Amino acid sequence: MDNEELKERLKRLEEEKMKLIERAKKVNRRYRYKTMELKAIEPYVKATENVKTGPVKAKLRRLEFKISTQAYTPRREKEILKRIKGLEEDIEKALKIERARRKMALIEKDIAELSKEKEEVDKALSAIREEINSVRNKLKESRKITGKAQITQVDTEPYFSLKEVVEIKKKKKE
């Protein structure tokens, strides 16, 4: 490869590297957001880990079934309706907890996916950086070779170096 091809290859690699860096920034932003979201929801879920919605829902269904199939006195029916309202409030609280649990599970899944994506981007960036370094080294080598050729041309020209000028001046003073 000549210098122009190497420079073009280096330019393409740099562009690809910049695209990967932008992708890494997006992934990292999203990863940080998800971890903060997880930290925010985790204490609530842990504090309510022993709350179960199943038994409360079963009690509610049984009471509703009793009211609809049996005849009670108005006083007894009022008591049962109060219990149903209380159970519905408990179910609403339990549903919030269940939603939080599901959300936490989804967040954990997203974090795992983002971690994999971060690893992929990091591997790709490492590979590109290695390739960029090898191309740069090839460019340096080709410049050294062409640079030596230029130096030999300069030596043959009729110009004096500073060292030679100093020596000439010293001779004149003597």
Summary of the structure (lengths in Angstrom):
residues: 174
radius of gyration: 38.4
end to end distance: 54.8
largest distance: 135.3
contacts: 413
relative contact order: 0.12
helix: 90%
strand: 0%
